[in-house]
Amino acid sequence: MNKGVKMIIYPVQDLQRAKTSLSKFFGFEPYTDSPYYVGFKVGDQDIGLDPNGHKAGVTAYYHVDDIVGSKQSLLDSGAEIVQDIRDVGGGRLIASVRDPEGNIIGLLQDT
């Protein structure tokens, strides 16, 4: 089941500068702050900063129950893998594909 976009990841070159900027914009500090990811919760939306995400660009992640099946349905429709399924910790799996129109589609499954 697809639960919609609940996470958006922005690639950043200067993580500290981006974190400071969004903290001021949101009016609060991030809920997670590490050298490889900074995350903010805005309502039920996750907004993340990724200092290593420059290749993929801004990525919206659809929360799904079956990441393998969801990825395969996109591939069957002509998408190409940008990042195959990987565990990013805490039982969270992510992947991303580029659809035939060139758009990046992120998938996220919490196990």
Buried (B, 14 or more C-beta within 10 A) or exposed (E): EEEEBBBBBBBBEEBEEBBEEBBEEEEEEBEEBEEEBBBBEEEEEBBBBBBEBEEBEEBBBBBBEEBEEBBEEBEEEEBEEBBEBEEEEEEEBBBBBBEEEEEBBBBBBEE
